[in-house]
Amino acid sequence: MTDAEPPFQDPAVEAAFAAFPAPARRGLLTLRRLIFETAAETPGVGALEETLKWGQPAYLTPETGSGSTIRLGRPKQGGFALYTHCQTSILLDFRSLFPEDFVYEGNRAVLFEEGAALSLDKLRRLVHSALTYRLRRRSGP
């Protein structure tokens, strides 16, 4: 797979993306790029670690500890999804801003249909919130 930006550093993560069906892979690669772009432009996040958690690509902020893990994957019902930690308020807060704009799976995922256009400006808010979750909690309300 050569269409990943930034290039993969971990062969296991690259293999996980290669295993996704092509329509889902395109959407997941778009979300991956959004995660890296948002991290790069957000002060206090630092370098991301891209790894696998539960067999899914996962994005962590080990350098600064600023955020909560974001995962990308395929739900059982098909399509693809962006997952946040279900014991945080990240997805609930996002859902309160955009209740009708996305399909949600409880307080853990935003679900997408393969081939659907992604609302990247809105999703950037979700990614930013996850990448800065601990920073915001440390600084208080």
N, C-alpha and C positions, 0 to 999 in steps of 0.2 A: 504494500500500500504506500503510494508515494504522494497521495493527495492530502496528507495530514499536515496541518499547520498549527503549532510548531511540530517539527518532526518528533516521532516517538523516541524516548530514551530507554524505555523498558520493553524488551521483546515480548514479554507476557501480555502487556497491555496492547501492544500492536496486534498480537494474535487474537486477543479478545475482540478487538474491533473488526478484524478480518473475518471472524466467525459470524458477525451479524449479517442478516440478509441485506442486500444492497440498498433497498429503499430506507430501511431503518438506519443503516450505517451512515448514509448521507446526512440525515437529521442529527444523529448522534455526533458526527464530526463537526457539524455546525455548532452544536451546544458546547463541544469540547473547545473549539476555537473561542467562543464567547467567554468561557470560564477563564482561559489564559489571558485574553485581552482585558477582561475586567480586573483580574488580579494585577496585571502590569500597570494599569492606570489608577489603581486604588492605593493611596498611601497607607502604610502600616501592614500590608498583607505579606509582602516578601515573596520569595520564590515558592512555587507550588511543587508539591510532590504528587506525581501521577503514579498510582499503584492499582492493585486489584484488591477489593474487599468483597467477600462473598461472590467471587468470580466476576465482579463488575468493575469497570473503570471507576476509580475514586480519586478525588482531588482534595488534598489536605494542605494546611499551612504550617508545617513543622518549624520553619525558621522563626516565625513570630508567634505562633499559637493564636492568631487573630480570628480564625474561623472555625466553622463546623464542617464536617465532611459533606461533600457533594458526590453523589454517584450517578452514573448513567447506565441505562440498561433497557431491557425489554420486559414489559409486564406479561403475565400469562395470557391476557386477552389480545396480545399483539400490539403493533405499533412500537413506540419507544417512550422512554420516560426520563425525567430528571428527578432524582430523589434527594430529599434533605433528611436530617436526623429527626425522627418522629417525636422525640422528647424535647424538642425546642419549639419556639413559637414562630420559626422562620416561615413555614408554609402558611400557617394560619394568618400571620400578618400580611403576607402577599395576597392571600385569598380575599382578605378584607378590602384590599385595594382594587382587585380585579375579579370580583366574584363570578362574573358571567363570561369572562374572556378565555378561560381555559377549562379543561376537564381535570378534576382533581381526584386523587385517591386518598381520602382521609386527610391526615396531617403529614403525609410522607411523600407524595409525588404529584407532579404535573404530568399528565398523559398526553401523548401526541399521536395523531394518525400518520402513518407513513405517507410521505409526499405532501403533507400539509405545510403551508407557509408558516414560519415561526415569527412571532412578534418579538424580535430581538430587543427592541428598546424596553419593553415591559419585562422580558426575561432577564435583562441585565440587572434590573432592580432586585430580582430574586437572588441572582448569583452574588451580587454585591452584599446583600443582606447575609447570606451564608458565609461569605469570605470574611466578614467583619463581625460576626455574631459575638464572639468572645471579647473583642475590642469594645464593642458597645456595652456589653454587660459589665466590663471592668470600669468603664467611665460613668456608669450610672444612668438614670433616666434623663 
